[in-house]
Amino acid sequence: MSDFTSGFWNLYIGIITLASIAACAVLLKLTSRRRIASDPDKTPHVWDEDLEEFNNPLPRWWVWLFYITIVFSLGYLWFYPGLGSWEGAWKWSSNGQYQDEMKKADQELAPLYDKFARQDLAQLATDPQAKAIGQRLFLNYCAQCHASDGGGSKGFPNLTDKDWLYGGEPETIKTTILNGRNGVMPPMAPVLGSEGTVDVAHYVRSLSGLASDEVRASRGKALFATNCVACHGPEAKGNPQVGAPNLTDKVWLYGSSEATIIETVTKGRNNVMPAHKDFLGEARVHVLAAYIYGLSNTDLKPPAK
């Protein structure tokens, strides 16, 4: 891969770009000349018996417009990046413009976020203005995984219910957004074997009242007690400290079918919630956490004035 970051490719891109523009200019010059023939308005080419090809020159306004675009392209490539590693005379970049706009927005919104930062998250979740801002943040940065309504999808938790892998307290939600999470379910097939994974899967299904084979579930219970309670607990209620889910309720992150549970036990799972502290900043995360807390606590009431 180091070959693609060498200075050769910057030079290569610059030469190809300029050569292409020059070729367009030459082609335009050649095709805009008036050809002299016995009949200057026609060529020998005829189709469908009477469909003739004319040999008229390009309209002068069209030719000059094309020349203007060529000159414009050269000027653009001088002032803006486009020739390999050339940054342009104005040193513009999309990332630089984004950072400038973010700094300007931060300055304008700083007083508002300061006001929100002084409020308790549960209280802030009832503030209409904070909820509107939090919703916009959620739609921009969270909806891709958790859906626009927070309902989640396969592999991505539903944020509108009362089931939380790491805890649903306001500060815990904020910590999750700030620092991210990395939930790991190790593959158990090497320990349990092929039959053991099926037995454990049937026991797990039985915990939440799903159809299961009683014999397999009985064998799976013993295997679960030996290999799974360290994370999921002796009653399989889960462990928020490590993000181990409760296996006794009706909430399933990847699905509750026998095949899906066997796949989970066999291969394990590795879920990553990215940290947003450096990207959004604590002030925005504070508002976003309040909004997410409100998604699963719709009965919150604003404080009495």
Beta strands, then each sheet from edge to edge (+ up, - down):
strand 1: 42-47
strand 2: 51-54
strand 3: 181-185
strand 4: 269-273
sheet 1: 1+ 2-
sheet 2: 3+ 4-
end
